[in-house]
Every structure is written in structure tokens, then in C-alpha cells.
Amino acid sequence: MSLIALLSFLAIGALAGWLAGTLMKGSGFGLLGNMAIGIIGAVVGGWFFGLLGISVKHGFVGSLVTAVVGASLLLAVVKLVKK
């Protein structure tokens, strides 16, 4: 993995985590928390879209949408478990 790819991966993870945190909770979780939520969310989103048979185009926007949807699902599950 090149340095540019790694930085892009981390940037998408941070942005997706922040967006999901803002949508689901009302605020973000800090830079590292947002990255962790976004990266895990990207995996969850990829699995979820694959389960539904949805193919998201690759690229920045597709990766971001997949990561935000997955991170939002992840946060919703965590919220339910906490109750």
C-alpha cells in the first residue's frame, strides 16, 4: 500500500466516522475515534451492501457512502446494546 493510498484510507475513515457520529449522536468522537468508527464502518458497510446485492461504484464517493452507512449501522447497534 502506497503512502497516498494509506492517507486516503485514513481520511475517508475519519470523514465517515465524523459524519456517522454527527448523524447518529450529534457530535464526533475525536480524530482517532472517528477513524476507528469509519474504518470498521467501511467493513460493515461493504458486508451489508454485499448482503443486499448492492454494488457501489469504487472511488472516493462510493467508498465514503459505504463507510458512512456501515458506521451508522455500527453506531445504531452499539446504541441498542448500551440500552
C-alpha positions, 0 to 999 in steps of 0.5 A: 500500500502506497503512502497516498493510498494509506492517507486516503484510507485514513481520511475517508475513515475519519470523514465517515466516522465524523459524519456517522457520529454527527448523524447518529449522536450529534457530535464526533468522537475525536480524530482517532475515534472517528477513524476507528468508527469509519474504518470498521464502518467501511467493513460493515458497510461493504458486508451489508451492501454485499448482503443486499446485492448492492454494488457501489461504484469504487472511488472516493464517493462510493467508498465514503457512502459505504463507510458512512452507512456501515458506521451508522449501522455500527453506531445504531447497534452499539446504541441498542446494546448500551440500552 
